[in-house]
Amino acid sequence: MYRRLRNLREDKDLNQQILADLLNVSQATYSRYESGTLDIPSVSLIRLAQFYGTSIDYLVGLTNDKRPYQ
């Protein structure tokens, strides 16, 4: 899961601070999300899925289909 977060962020040429601001957390906290040392709250997963236009299932590795659910 955590590798996907990093890949999505890098694909959009964003830095961690931009995503941290979106989630109202510090850059250090977001870095821990990406490294897997801190679990991501469900509210943050929802925001990330909406931001990237994908599903939470994709973010957490339950599917390889990036398309969001209808």
C-alpha positions in Angstrom: 0.0 0.0 0.0 2.6 2.5 1.0 4.6 2.1 -2.2 1.5 3.1 -4.1 1.1 6.3 -2.2 4.6 7.3 -3.1 4.2 6.3 -6.7 1.0 8.2 -7.1 2.6 11.3 -5.5 5.7 11.1 -7.7 3.7 10.5 -10.8 2.1 13.9 -10.2 5.4 15.5 -9.3 4.2 16.5 -5.9 6.2 16.7 -2.7 5.2 15.3 0.6 4.4 18.7 2.1 1.6 19.2 -0.5 -0.1 16.0 0.5 0.5 16.7 4.2 -1.3 20.0 3.8 -4.2 18.3 2.0 -4.5 15.9 5.0 -3.8 18.5 7.7 -0.8 16.7 9.1 2.9 17.4 9.3 5.3 16.4 6.5 6.9 14.0 9.0 3.5 12.3 9.6 2.9 12.0 5.9 6.4 10.6 5.5 5.5 7.9 8.1 2.3 7.1 6.1 4.4 6.4 3.0 7.1 4.4 4.8 4.4 2.3 6.6 5.6 3.2 10.1 2.2 4.8 10.8 -1.2 3.6 9.9 -3.3 6.0 7.8 -6.6 7.0 9.3 -9.7 6.2 7.2 -10.6 9.9 6.7 -7.1 10.4 5.2 -7.5 7.4 2.9 -10.8 8.8 1.7 -9.2 12.2 0.9 -6.3 10.6 -0.9 -8.5 8.4 -3.0 -10.6 11.4 -4.0 -7.5 13.5 -4.7 -6.0 10.9 -6.9 -9.3 9.8 -8.5 -9.0 6.2 -7.4 -10.4 3.8 -4.9 -9.3 3.1 -1.4 -9.0 -0.6 -2.5 -6.4 0.5 -5.0 -4.5 2.5 -2.3 -4.4 -0.4 0.1 -3.5 -3.0 -2.6 -6.8 -4.9 -2.8 -7.1 -4.3 -6.5 -4.8 -3.2 -9.3 -7.6 -1.3 -11.0 -6.9 2.4 -10.5 -10.5 3.4 -11.6 -12.7 4.6 -8.7 -16.0 2.9 -8.1 -19.1 4.3 -9.7 
